[in-house]
Amino acid sequence: MAQQQTLERIDHADALHNHRFKYYDFAMAAFVAILICSNLIGAAKLVQLFEFKIGSWNVGMFGAGILFFPLSYVLGDVMTEVYGYARARRVVWAGFGAVLFMAFMSWVVVSMPPAPGWEGQAAYEAVFGLTPRIVFASIIAFWAGELANAFVMARMKVASGGKHLWQRTIGSTVVGQGVDSVLFYPIAFLGVWSTSQVLTVLATNYLLKVLWEAVLTPVTYRVVAALKRAEGVDVYDADTNFTPFSLRS
């Protein structure tokens, strides 16, 4: 049998400054790509995979982005577990900036006058004409939810001594997706939908996101284990400054 690799345990942030990570940049790029695609491609389409009604509201209908957006939380868990809170926070800020640029570029492109004879303007407006209120709700909810997710994940790791990864991934998602949902749906739709509709969609989508995280737990285990072996470290946020308003890693 091959001897199990011993990982270097790092409890202090200063000890990470001289460590060169092999795959951190790739993980950041994957996180931003998932975030952009789930907001830009998935958010524009409503799907119905099943029919289940509460009163007149069909809770089986939801935005297609819900199938992929939770992957950003899964990857956020991986980032926090492998690289620590500070580097996960840096990734969240990178995603925040990317979504802001996406919204700005969408607004500019849709607003530009189409050339004579070009008939794609209506389609562009339907797909890329982002509502400012929904963009604002999405950005704020994502930022707060992801940072809450990373904070809970990091604190639970220290408290548990690194044991029971599944408790951290699911527990942090329960909190992070809760913050995300409680912020996004009221900010985006309260006053547009009825209060009962907002609460129904909020609860349904929240439960679907948490369930999706639980289903993907075996995948999370494998990715975390592979990255830890590749990087050779196991990071604990024993003395980390958990302020969300920092880019320091």
BELVENUR-V784960 format. One record per run of one state. SS is the DSSP state (H for helix, E for strand, C for the rest). FROM is the first residue (numbers start at 1). TO is the last residue. If there is no record, write none. Layout:
((SS;FROM;TO) (SS;FROM;TO))
This chain:
((C;1;7) (E;8;10) (C;11;12) (H;13;16) (C;17;23) (H;24;42) (C;43;45) (E;46;48) (C;49;52) (E;53;54) (C;55;56) (E;57;58) (C;59;60) (E;61;63) (C;64;65) (H;66;83) (C;84;84) (H;85;111) (C;112;120) (H;121;128) (C;129;131) (H;132;160) (C;161;164) (H;165;189) (E;190;190) (C;191;192) (E;193;193) (C;194;194) (H;195;215) (C;216;216) (H;217;231) (C;232;232) (E;233;235) (C;236;249))
